Amino acid sequence: MTRLKKILQYFIIAIRGGTPIIYYHLRYNRKFAKHPEKYPIEYRYKMVRKEIMKVYKAFWPKYDFKNMNVLSDFSEPTLIIPNHYSNMDPLLFIAMSEKPLTFIAKKEILDFPFVGAILKSIDIYPIDRQNLMSQVRTIAEIVRHLKTPGASPVCIFAEGTRNKKPNTNCAELHAGTLKIAQKANAKVAPCALYGTFRLLTTKSYLHHYPVFMHFMDPVSAEEVQKLSTFELAEKVRKIISDEIDVERELDRKMIYSQKLTKHRKALETIVDTRVDS
């Protein structure tokens, strides 16, 4: 693909993805973010999800999913723990879950363009990492939420920040975040993400972008209670890392199946240079 074709592709992506962002932001996101209490969460989430699905579609994704029933199972308290490569990761969860999800995120992310507006429009618990008392209060609120019968699963990126080296697997998890599952007597659902790091970078231009979301068997609430938070964090990290190895090989096969030059295929699989900034 020539440089001109690359520029054209990203121009098309900008039009296809940018148009719904502008439309939904002006019509819905601004009022949702300003007065969320005026609109039922089901309505806010539905409109936000429509927007995100259109944005993801702009990248011509090729999805690979596994055990997605976790996103629709509200029968018992669930804390979802995914790895984190891209700012597009939380949006992928919204796009793929028909039922509203609840997120825990650092307070600063609410100031991010687009992603911040999206998260303000749905249910989110912002964590102020500079204020210990605020953290304690927020965690107590999250535990109460999870203990509520039929409560939505809560998703937290427990690595604490994006892993900007997708040639590595899941980074060390913040063990303290797993205390939430213990206090709420919740199961922990590990989730391995891969491929989202290509979506926002100008270093990658594929005909179709492989995007992986694999849920593994949850760690039961009983086992969560038996393990220390450090043991639990390491167990979940290993489960995710092992699955990323599987996804990375599937990703390679998907790329090599596309009609690209050998040089381009080789470049696309050098994933450490394909991360978004």
Backbone bond lengths (Angstrom), bond angles and torsions (degrees), N, CA, C in turn:
res aa  C-N    CA-C-N  psi(-1)  N-CA   C-N-CA  omega(-1)  CA-C   N-CA-C  phi
1 M - - - 1.464 - - 1.530 108.42 -
2 T 1.261 117.77 127.46 1.456 121.68 -179.35 1.527 110.36 -74.47
3 R 1.326 115.62 166.00 1.462 120.62 179.37 1.521 110.82 -61.48
4 L 1.332 116.89 -36.34 1.459 120.68 179.23 1.531 110.29 -62.94
5 K 1.334 115.69 -42.59 1.462 119.09 179.08 1.526 110.92 -64.55
6 K 1.324 115.09 -36.51 1.462 119.40 178.10 1.526 110.49 -62.30
7 I 1.319 116.11 -46.61 1.470 120.94 179.17 1.525 110.05 -61.00
8 L 1.327 116.17 -41.46 1.466 120.81 179.83 1.527 110.55 -63.93
9 Q 1.332 116.14 -41.70 1.462 119.18 -179.62 1.519 110.99 -60.83
10 Y 1.328 117.23 -45.47 1.459 119.63 -178.73 1.523 112.10 -72.24
11 F 1.293 117.58 -25.25 1.457 120.29 173.14 1.532 109.85 -66.44
12 I 1.318 115.36 -42.92 1.468 120.16 178.75 1.526 110.26 -64.48
13 I 1.351 116.38 -42.64 1.462 120.71 178.42 1.530 110.25 -60.78
14 A 1.337 115.90 -41.84 1.468 120.25 179.96 1.526 111.28 -62.39
15 I 1.323 116.33 -39.63 1.472 120.37 179.16 1.523 110.44 -69.67
16 R 1.335 116.08 -48.45 1.463 120.37 -176.72 1.521 111.91 -66.47
17 G 1.347 116.68 -37.93 1.456 119.86 -178.59 1.511 113.23 -89.81
18 G 1.336 116.64 -34.73 1.455 120.20 -176.72 1.514 113.53 -71.25
19 T 1.316 117.04 -35.76 1.461 121.09 -178.70 1.528 112.42 -59.93
20 P 1.347 119.64 -51.65 1.470 118.00 177.90 1.521 113.59 -64.72
21 I 1.351 117.43 -31.27 1.462 119.99 177.66 1.523 110.07 -60.71
22 I 1.321 116.47 -48.01 1.465 120.80 -179.55 1.526 110.56 -63.50
23 Y 1.339 115.96 -45.43 1.468 120.30 -177.66 1.534 111.31 -61.66
24 Y 1.327 116.31 -51.74 1.464 119.82 -175.73 1.527 111.69 -71.10
25 H 1.318 116.54 -32.40 1.464 118.47 178.28 1.525 110.60 -64.81
26 L 1.331 115.90 -46.03 1.463 119.61 -177.52 1.525 111.88 -70.05
27 R 1.321 116.08 -36.82 1.466 118.77 -174.25 1.538 113.76 -88.69
28 Y 1.347 116.98 -32.81 1.458 119.45 -172.97 1.530 114.31 -124.65
29 N 1.328 117.36 -54.32 1.460 120.26 -168.32 1.528 113.52 -57.46
30 R 1.320 116.41 -40.98 1.460 118.93 -177.39 1.529 111.71 -61.32
31 K 1.326 116.75 -46.03 1.463 119.02 -178.62 1.529 111.62 -74.38
32 F 1.346 117.09 -33.79 1.459 119.56 176.48 1.528 110.93 -63.06
33 A 1.345 115.82 -45.28 1.458 120.66 -177.03 1.531 111.57 -67.58
34 K 1.325 116.56 -34.03 1.463 120.81 -176.93 1.519 112.05 -78.31
35 H 1.339 116.92 -40.41 1.467 121.17 -177.99 1.530 110.34 -136.56
36 P 1.336 118.54 68.55 1.468 119.87 -178.69 1.528 113.01 -63.19
37 E 1.342 115.84 -27.50 1.460 119.20 -178.02 1.528 112.93 -66.15
38 K 1.319 117.59 -17.17 1.465 121.11 -178.73 1.529 112.82 -81.54
39 Y 1.325 116.69 -12.07 1.465 119.57 -174.08 1.530 109.71 -128.96
40 P 1.329 117.88 133.62 1.470 120.03 178.80 1.529 110.56 -58.81
41 I 1.321 116.10 144.90 1.454 120.28 -179.02 1.538 111.29 -58.95
42 E 1.333 116.54 -33.79 1.460 119.57 -179.59 1.527 111.21 -62.30
43 Y 1.332 116.45 -38.82 1.462 120.91 -179.86 1.532 110.34 -72.54
44 R 1.338 116.23 -46.00 1.472 120.03 179.52 1.520 110.41 -59.36
45 Y 1.308 115.84 -45.89 1.469 120.40 -177.14 1.535 111.13 -65.79
46 K 1.321 115.65 -39.93 1.464 120.23 -179.66 1.524 110.98 -60.23
47 M 1.326 117.16 -45.95 1.461 120.04 -178.04 1.527 112.05 -70.75
48 V 1.329 116.53 -39.09 1.463 120.52 176.84 1.523 109.92 -62.87
49 R 1.310 116.18 -41.77 1.471 120.39 -179.25 1.529 111.26 -63.87
50 K 1.314 117.34 -39.68 1.467 120.43 177.00 1.526 110.79 -58.60
51 E 1.325 115.60 -43.65 1.460 121.01 179.94 1.529 110.77 -61.80
52 I 1.316 116.47 -49.47 1.460 120.69 -175.42 1.527 111.32 -65.67
53 M 1.306 117.21 -38.16 1.471 120.15 178.92 1.524 110.78 -61.64
54 K 1.320 116.19 -37.52 1.467 119.47 177.63 1.518 110.94 -67.92
55 V 1.330 116.50 -38.25 1.462 120.34 179.35 1.522 110.53 -65.73
56 Y 1.315 116.99 -46.13 1.467 120.07 179.24 1.530 111.28 -62.92
57 K 1.312 115.70 -38.64 1.469 119.83 -179.11 1.524 110.92 -61.59
58 A 1.320 117.52 -27.79 1.469 121.55 -178.63 1.522 112.35 -62.41
59 F 1.330 117.05 -22.88 1.461 121.02 -178.10 1.535 113.02 -91.62
60 W 1.325 117.61 5.69 1.456 121.06 -177.13 1.538 110.77 50.59
61 P 1.326 117.05 59.16 1.468 119.22 -176.12 1.529 112.09 -74.13
62 K 1.299 115.48 154.33 1.462 122.60 171.57 1.527 105.69 -121.48
63 Y 1.334 116.09 100.99 1.453 121.02 -171.81 1.527 112.08 -81.84
64 D 1.324 114.42 149.11 1.461 121.85 171.28 1.525 106.49 -135.90
65 F 1.340 116.02 110.84 1.455 121.62 -174.50 1.530 111.31 -112.91
66 K 1.327 115.21 159.28 1.469 120.76 178.69 1.523 109.03 -153.83
67 N 1.335 116.16 128.93 1.478 122.89 176.50 1.530 112.55 54.11
68 M 1.316 116.56 47.91 1.460 120.25 -176.80 1.526 113.69 -73.76
69 N 1.326 117.51 -5.20 1.465 120.85 179.18 1.522 112.25 -62.07
70 V 1.318 117.42 -17.85 1.473 121.00 177.74 1.531 110.39 -58.33
71 L 1.325 116.56 -35.12 1.465 120.91 -177.10 1.532 113.06 -73.00
72 S 1.322 117.08 -14.51 1.466 119.69 -178.43 1.524 112.77 -113.64
73 D 1.343 117.18 1.38 1.464 121.45 -177.88 1.523 109.94 -95.59
74 F 1.337 115.58 103.11 1.463 121.31 179.12 1.528 110.81 -105.06
75 S 1.331 117.21 19.52 1.462 121.15 -173.02 1.527 112.59 -75.48
76 E 1.328 118.07 -24.12 1.460 121.32 178.17 1.523 109.34 -146.58
77 P 1.330 116.94 155.09 1.468 120.02 -178.69 1.524 111.35 -56.08
78 T 1.335 115.85 133.84 1.467 120.53 -176.69 1.519 110.56 -136.88
79 L 1.328 115.49 129.43 1.458 122.29 172.82 1.521 107.45 -109.64
80 I 1.341 116.33 114.68 1.461 121.79 -179.37 1.527 109.08 -88.99
81 I 1.336 115.48 128.08 1.465 121.05 179.36 1.531 108.99 -120.28
82 P 1.332 118.74 102.55 1.466 121.29 175.22 1.536 111.07 -102.38
83 N 1.318 115.74 162.97 1.460 119.55 167.82 1.533 107.87 -79.50
84 H 1.324 116.55 174.12 1.472 118.68 -169.63 1.524 111.03 -143.65
85 Y 1.350 116.76 106.30 1.459 122.40 179.24 1.527 113.42 -107.57
86 S 1.342 117.95 -24.32 1.461 119.93 -168.37 1.517 111.67 -147.98
87 N 1.343 116.06 155.41 1.464 120.58 172.64 1.530 111.90 -64.68
88 M 1.318 116.61 -14.10 1.464 120.84 178.35 1.529 112.19 -81.21
89 D 1.336 118.14 -9.05 1.466 120.99 -175.63 1.531 113.90 -61.28
90 P 1.344 119.49 -51.71 1.471 117.41 179.90 1.524 112.45 -63.20
91 L 1.329 116.42 -30.45 1.464 119.33 178.81 1.521 111.05 -68.44
92 L 1.326 116.85 -31.88 1.463 120.44 177.43 1.523 110.71 -62.85
93 F 1.325 116.49 -40.29 1.469 119.77 178.28 1.522 110.87 -61.96
94 I 1.319 116.72 -42.94 1.467 119.74 179.88 1.521 110.43 -64.93
95 A 1.335 116.46 -42.96 1.454 120.52 -179.05 1.522 112.07 -62.21
96 M 1.334 116.80 -33.80 1.459 120.51 -173.21 1.525 114.09 -95.28
97 S 1.317 117.79 -7.02 1.464 120.39 -179.67 1.522 110.95 -111.28
98 E 1.320 116.50 116.41 1.456 120.17 178.76 1.522 111.34 -69.27
99 K 1.326 116.52 -32.80 1.465 120.59 179.64 1.533 109.66 -89.37
100 P 1.322 117.43 147.83 1.465 120.04 -179.03 1.521 112.19 -59.46
101 L 1.309 115.55 135.99 1.453 122.60 173.17 1.525 108.97 -108.60
102 T 1.324 115.81 157.94 1.452 121.56 177.14 1.526 108.14 -114.73
103 F 1.330 116.76 138.83 1.456 120.93 -175.80 1.519 111.57 -119.62
104 I 1.336 114.10 148.81 1.461 122.05 168.29 1.519 106.18 -111.14
105 A 1.318 117.29 129.22 1.467 119.78 -177.69 1.516 110.06 -148.10
106 K 1.313 116.40 154.25 1.460 119.81 175.73 1.526 108.91 -63.10
107 K 1.305 115.74 144.44 1.467 121.40 -174.59 1.524 112.02 -57.19
108 E 1.333 116.79 -33.75 1.464 121.27 -175.30 1.523 112.77 -62.08
109 I 1.335 116.81 -27.23 1.463 119.32 -175.10 1.529 111.18 -67.53
110 L 1.315 117.27 -20.54 1.462 120.36 178.95 1.521 111.84 -67.79
111 D 1.322 116.77 -16.11 1.464 120.97 177.89 1.522 112.34 -93.35
112 F 1.332 117.53 -4.20 1.459 120.75 179.19 1.522 109.65 -69.63
113 P 1.330 118.61 142.80 1.463 120.11 174.90 1.526 110.80 -64.93
114 F 1.299 116.78 143.96 1.462 125.72 178.45 1.527 112.04 66.33
115 V 1.343 118.59 -65.46 1.457 120.86 -177.59 1.529 110.32 -60.30
116 G 1.329 117.27 -42.95 1.452 120.85 179.11 1.520 112.46 -61.19
117 A 1.320 116.12 -43.81 1.469 120.54 179.21 1.523 111.03 -64.17
118 I 1.326 116.30 -37.81 1.467 120.98 178.84 1.526 109.97 -63.47
119 L 1.324 116.84 -49.99 1.459 120.64 -175.94 1.526 112.31 -67.10
120 K 1.331 117.39 -32.10 1.458 120.17 175.84 1.530 111.61 -66.67
121 S 1.327 116.23 -22.88 1.464 121.01 -175.89 1.521 112.64 -83.70
122 I 1.342 117.29 -12.98 1.458 120.60 -179.54 1.528 108.66 -122.42
123 D 1.333 116.89 -169.63 1.461 120.27 -179.00 1.527 110.25 -83.22
124 I 1.317 116.39 122.02 1.461 121.83 -179.73 1.520 109.70 -145.81
125 Y 1.313 115.12 143.15 1.461 121.37 174.28 1.525 107.86 -107.83
126 P 1.336 118.90 104.37 1.467 120.76 179.26 1.522 111.05 -78.86
127 I 1.326 116.16 135.40 1.458 122.33 178.82 1.522 109.45 -104.04
128 D 1.323 116.01 124.29 1.455 121.73 175.69 1.522 107.87 -92.37
129 R 1.311 116.81 102.80 1.464 121.07 -173.99 1.524 112.86 -72.49
130 Q 1.336 116.88 -9.52 1.459 121.29 179.38 1.525 112.69 -97.45
131 N 1.335 116.68 -3.43 1.463 120.35 -175.05 1.534 109.20 -130.02
132 L 1.323 116.06 102.19 1.461 121.00 -175.15 1.523 112.17 -63.40
133 M 1.327 117.99 -42.85 1.461 120.56 -179.17 1.520 111.04 -64.01
134 S 1.330 116.32 -38.88 1.455 120.48 177.00 1.530 110.74 -62.96
135 Q 1.323 116.42 -39.70 1.462 120.87 177.89 1.526 110.74 -61.23
136 V 1.325 116.28 -44.04 1.464 121.14 -179.33 1.526 110.67 -60.98
137 R 1.337 116.39 -44.01 1.466 120.24 179.82 1.530 111.37 -65.14
138 T 1.336 116.01 -41.65 1.460 119.82 -178.66 1.521 111.05 -65.75
139 I 1.321 116.71 -42.58 1.463 120.53 179.00 1.526 110.54 -62.03
140 A 1.333 116.93 -39.40 1.472 120.44 177.47 1.526 110.56 -62.02
141 E 1.325 117.51 -39.04 1.464 121.62 177.90 1.529 110.65 -65.02
142 I 1.333 116.61 -40.88 1.465 120.77 -179.96 1.526 110.24 -64.77
143 V 1.328 116.51 -41.81 1.469 120.76 178.82 1.524 110.12 -62.32
144 R 1.330 117.15 -43.31 1.475 120.40 177.64 1.523 110.36 -61.28
145 H 1.328 116.48 -40.90 1.460 120.28 178.07 1.521 110.57 -59.19
146 L 1.329 116.98 -49.48 1.468 120.51 -176.87 1.528 112.03 -65.00
147 K 1.308 117.21 -30.14 1.464 120.50 -179.68 1.525 112.52 -77.92
148 T 1.321 116.81 -12.76 1.462 120.57 178.89 1.520 109.40 -70.80
149 P 1.341 119.18 128.14 1.471 121.04 -179.84 1.527 111.70 -55.70
150 G 1.339 116.54 131.00 1.461 121.41 178.98 1.510 114.43 75.90
151 A 1.329 116.90 14.62 1.469 120.15 -178.13 1.521 111.08 -66.54
152 S 1.330 115.62 147.91 1.457 120.46 178.32 1.521 110.39 -67.18
153 P 1.345 117.64 149.36 1.467 119.99 173.78 1.525 110.47 -59.61
154 V 1.307 115.74 149.50 1.466 121.92 178.22 1.519 108.51 -108.51
155 C 1.324 116.14 132.27 1.459 122.23 -177.67 1.522 109.91 -111.94
156 I 1.339 115.95 130.11 1.456 120.37 176.73 1.525 109.53 -137.39
157 F 1.325 116.26 135.62 1.464 121.77 176.57 1.526 106.77 -89.14
158 A 1.330 115.19 92.42 1.463 121.71 -167.77 1.524 113.93 -76.39
159 E 1.334 118.25 -4.65 1.465 119.38 172.93 1.538 110.29 -69.69
160 G 1.310 115.98 -20.31 1.454 120.83 176.38 1.510 114.13 92.97
161 T 1.306 117.94 -29.27 1.458 122.63 177.73 1.517 108.55 -156.84
162 R 1.334 116.48 170.25 1.466 119.81 -179.30 1.524 111.42 -68.21
163 N 1.316 115.11 141.03 1.457 121.39 171.44 1.528 106.97 -86.09
164 K 1.316 117.61 109.08 1.460 121.56 -175.70 1.527 112.93 -87.15
165 K 1.319 116.10 11.07 1.468 120.76 178.24 1.528 109.20 -125.51
166 P 1.327 117.09 81.53 1.469 119.70 -176.13 1.518 114.39 -68.27
167 N 1.339 117.75 -2.94 1.460 118.76 171.04 1.526 110.34 -79.20
168 T 1.350 116.45 -7.09 1.460 121.33 171.95 1.526 108.29 -104.00
169 N 1.326 115.59 165.91 1.463 119.55 -178.77 1.524 110.76 -95.96
170 C 1.308 116.73 -153.59 1.461 120.85 -176.41 1.523 110.60 -63.21
171 A 1.314 117.05 130.25 1.461 121.80 177.55 1.525 109.88 -76.15
172 E 1.307 115.67 174.10 1.460 120.39 179.57 1.526 110.41 -61.28
173 L 1.332 116.36 133.74 1.457 121.28 -179.79 1.529 110.20 -87.50
174 H 1.327 115.42 147.75 1.461 120.23 175.82 1.529 107.79 -75.11
175 A 1.317 115.96 108.37 1.464 120.45 -173.66 1.526 112.40 -58.87
176 G 1.327 117.04 -32.20 1.454 120.04 -177.93 1.519 114.02 -59.56
177 T 1.335 116.05 -29.05 1.475 118.68 -179.42 1.521 111.36 -67.21
178 L 1.330 116.83 -26.12 1.467 119.98 179.98 1.519 112.17 -73.19
179 K 1.339 116.52 -13.95 1.463 120.50 176.23 1.519 110.55 -62.07
180 I 1.312 116.43 -27.76 1.469 121.03 178.50 1.522 110.02 -59.61
181 A 1.341 116.19 -45.94 1.463 120.31 -179.55 1.518 110.91 -63.83
182 Q 1.327 117.14 -39.01 1.465 120.04 -179.85 1.522 111.31 -66.81
183 K 1.325 116.78 -43.24 1.468 120.00 -179.02 1.525 111.80 -67.83
184 A 1.334 116.78 -32.56 1.466 120.65 -177.74 1.523 112.10 -92.87
185 N 1.350 116.59 0.84 1.469 121.30 -175.65 1.532 110.26 52.12
186 A 1.329 114.97 47.62 1.470 121.48 -176.01 1.520 110.73 -105.33
187 K 1.304 116.00 154.41 1.467 120.45 171.16 1.525 108.34 -81.58
188 V 1.319 116.51 159.63 1.457 122.06 179.53 1.525 108.74 -115.20
189 A 1.334 116.10 124.69 1.462 121.87 -178.25 1.522 109.87 -106.99
190 P 1.351 118.51 102.85 1.465 120.34 177.26 1.522 110.52 -71.73
191 C 1.326 116.22 141.89 1.465 121.29 179.94 1.524 109.37 -136.78
192 A 1.331 116.12 128.54 1.467 121.71 179.54 1.525 109.52 -102.80
193 L 1.333 116.13 122.30 1.462 122.78 177.41 1.524 109.25 -109.46
194 Y 1.322 115.18 147.21 1.469 118.72 177.26 1.529 108.79 -158.71
195 G 1.334 115.82 145.02 1.454 121.25 175.85 1.508 115.16 97.96
196 T 1.326 117.50 -19.70 1.468 119.89 -177.20 1.523 111.53 -67.33
197 F 1.322 117.70 -20.92 1.471 121.19 -178.21 1.525 112.32 -66.25
198 R 1.335 118.03 -17.37 1.467 120.45 -179.75 1.533 112.95 -82.40
199 L 1.313 116.88 -21.70 1.457 119.88 -167.51 1.524 113.64 -64.55
200 L 1.317 118.30 -34.93 1.459 120.70 -174.86 1.523 113.88 -104.33
201 T 1.317 117.05 2.10 1.451 118.94 -178.24 1.523 111.48 -95.24
202 T 1.313 115.40 148.70 1.471 120.16 176.43 1.525 110.82 -88.49
203 K 1.318 116.83 1.18 1.461 120.47 -179.04 1.520 112.57 -87.04
204 S 1.303 116.34 -8.10 1.459 120.48 -176.84 1.522 109.96 -126.74
205 Y 1.326 116.40 132.85 1.464 119.36 175.01 1.520 108.33 -147.50
206 L 1.319 113.73 99.97 1.456 122.38 -178.66 1.526 109.76 -107.40
207 H 1.319 115.41 163.66 1.466 118.85 172.79 1.528 109.33 -70.82
208 H 1.341 115.40 -38.52 1.464 121.82 176.20 1.521 107.91 -138.40
209 Y 1.330 116.58 136.22 1.453 121.21 -176.46 1.529 110.35 -97.85
210 P 1.329 118.40 113.53 1.472 120.37 177.61 1.530 110.62 -65.57
211 V 1.324 116.22 131.10 1.462 122.03 178.19 1.529 107.65 -133.18
212 F 1.324 115.87 123.61 1.462 121.17 -175.14 1.519 111.03 -113.61
213 M 1.322 114.83 136.51 1.463 122.45 172.95 1.528 107.04 -140.11
214 H 1.307 116.07 101.73 1.458 121.65 -178.89 1.526 110.03 -115.96
215 F 1.329 116.50 120.26 1.454 121.60 171.17 1.525 108.54 -92.32
216 M 1.311 116.48 134.90 1.449 121.17 174.76 1.525 109.64 -100.96
217 D 1.333 116.65 171.88 1.462 120.19 -179.74 1.524 109.66 -57.18
218 P 1.327 117.50 130.32 1.464 120.17 -179.23 1.527 112.46 -64.35
219 V 1.310 115.45 153.06 1.457 121.68 169.50 1.525 106.35 -82.87
220 S 1.314 117.34 118.87 1.466 121.17 -173.00 1.517 111.16 -61.89
221 A 1.330 114.96 157.82 1.464 120.20 178.56 1.522 110.93 -61.03
222 E 1.340 116.21 -33.55 1.456 120.41 179.00 1.529 111.15 -63.90
223 E 1.340 116.69 -45.24 1.455 120.19 -179.98 1.527 110.68 -69.90
224 V 1.327 116.99 -35.71 1.462 120.89 177.45 1.528 110.40 -55.97
225 Q 1.344 116.22 -40.25 1.456 120.65 -178.87 1.524 112.33 -70.94
226 K 1.315 116.99 -29.20 1.470 120.71 -176.07 1.527 112.79 -78.33
227 L 1.328 117.32 -28.14 1.455 121.38 -175.09 1.522 111.55 -91.92
228 S 1.329 115.97 152.19 1.457 118.83 170.24 1.532 107.99 -73.52
229 T 1.327 117.05 162.55 1.465 118.69 -179.00 1.526 111.13 -63.00
230 F 1.336 116.96 -32.69 1.469 120.13 178.93 1.531 111.00 -69.76
231 E 1.330 116.91 -41.28 1.470 121.18 177.15 1.524 110.31 -64.69
232 L 1.330 116.05 -41.89 1.452 120.76 -179.63 1.530 111.24 -65.91
233 A 1.324 116.48 -42.46 1.463 121.06 179.21 1.523 110.64 -61.55
234 E 1.309 117.51 -42.86 1.460 120.65 -179.84 1.523 111.22 -68.94
235 K 1.312 117.39 -37.71 1.458 121.33 178.27 1.527 110.74 -62.75
236 V 1.335 116.40 -46.93 1.463 121.26 -179.86 1.526 110.55 -65.91
237 R 1.326 116.48 -42.10 1.475 120.21 178.73 1.519 111.31 -59.08
238 K 1.318 117.06 -43.14 1.468 120.26 -179.40 1.525 111.19 -66.83
239 I 1.328 117.13 -40.84 1.469 120.50 178.31 1.527 110.17 -58.70
240 I 1.335 116.06 -46.03 1.461 120.67 -179.64 1.524 111.07 -66.05
241 S 1.318 117.04 -45.26 1.469 120.98 -177.85 1.523 111.76 -61.77
242 D 1.322 116.76 -41.92 1.467 120.45 179.05 1.529 110.82 -62.14
243 E 1.326 116.27 -37.71 1.465 119.54 -179.63 1.522 111.12 -73.81
244 I 1.328 117.82 -33.12 1.465 120.40 176.45 1.525 110.30 -61.11
245 D 1.325 117.23 -37.10 1.464 120.28 176.04 1.529 110.56 -58.38
246 V 1.322 116.42 -40.63 1.477 121.45 178.06 1.524 109.60 -65.43
247 E 1.330 116.45 -45.98 1.463 121.01 -178.65 1.528 111.46 -64.10
248 R 1.317 116.36 -38.93 1.467 119.75 -178.74 1.540 110.82 -61.78
249 E 1.309 116.75 -38.87 1.464 120.10 178.68 1.535 110.34 -70.34
250 L 1.331 117.30 -40.11 1.470 120.59 176.41 1.528 110.08 -63.80
251 D 1.318 116.11 -39.46 1.465 121.77 178.52 1.536 110.01 -59.99
252 R 1.307 115.79 -44.15 1.469 120.60 179.43 1.530 110.90 -60.85
253 K 1.310 116.19 -42.70 1.464 120.15 -179.94 1.524 111.14 -65.37
254 M 1.340 116.66 -40.04 1.468 120.22 178.87 1.525 110.87 -63.63
255 I 1.310 116.63 -42.44 1.467 120.15 -179.60 1.524 111.05 -65.11
256 Y 1.319 116.49 -42.90 1.456 119.60 -178.42 1.532 112.26 -72.76
257 S 1.315 117.40 -12.78 1.463 120.09 175.91 1.526 112.45 -85.23
258 Q 1.342 116.72 -10.84 1.460 120.71 -179.97 1.530 110.70 -83.11
259 K 1.307 114.44 157.69 1.469 120.16 -179.18 1.523 109.77 -82.76
260 L 1.316 114.61 80.92 1.453 122.51 179.52 1.522 108.98 -129.42
261 T 1.310 117.24 161.08 1.455 120.10 175.75 1.532 108.77 -69.50
262 K 1.312 116.50 158.59 1.462 120.39 178.91 1.527 110.47 -59.91
263 H 1.332 115.54 -37.56 1.456 119.83 179.79 1.527 110.25 -63.93
264 R 1.327 116.73 -44.04 1.459 120.61 -179.64 1.526 110.70 -65.73
265 K 1.320 118.02 -41.79 1.462 120.96 178.63 1.513 110.86 -60.14
266 A 1.323 115.94 -41.59 1.464 120.19 179.34 1.528 110.60 -64.05
267 L 1.343 116.58 -42.76 1.465 120.50 -180.00 1.530 111.46 -63.29
268 E 1.322 115.96 -41.45 1.462 119.80 -176.62 1.527 112.26 -66.81
269 T 1.317 117.85 -24.47 1.451 120.20 179.99 1.521 111.80 -91.42
270 I 1.321 118.14 -2.94 1.473 121.07 171.47 1.528 106.41 -85.63
271 V 1.318 115.45 74.87 1.457 120.00 -166.30 1.516 114.25 -69.00
272 D 1.340 117.68 -16.62 1.459 117.19 -179.97 1.522 112.41 -68.14
273 T 1.335 117.01 -15.93 1.471 120.23 177.64 1.526 111.68 -104.15
274 R 1.325 117.24 8.76 1.461 120.87 -175.59 1.517 113.06 -110.26
275 V 1.316 117.67 16.08 1.453 120.31 -176.17 1.529 110.20 -84.07
276 D 1.354 115.75 148.53 1.459 119.28 176.68 1.520 109.05 -78.03
277 S 1.335 115.51 152.10 1.469 120.46 -177.06 1.526 110.72 -82.83
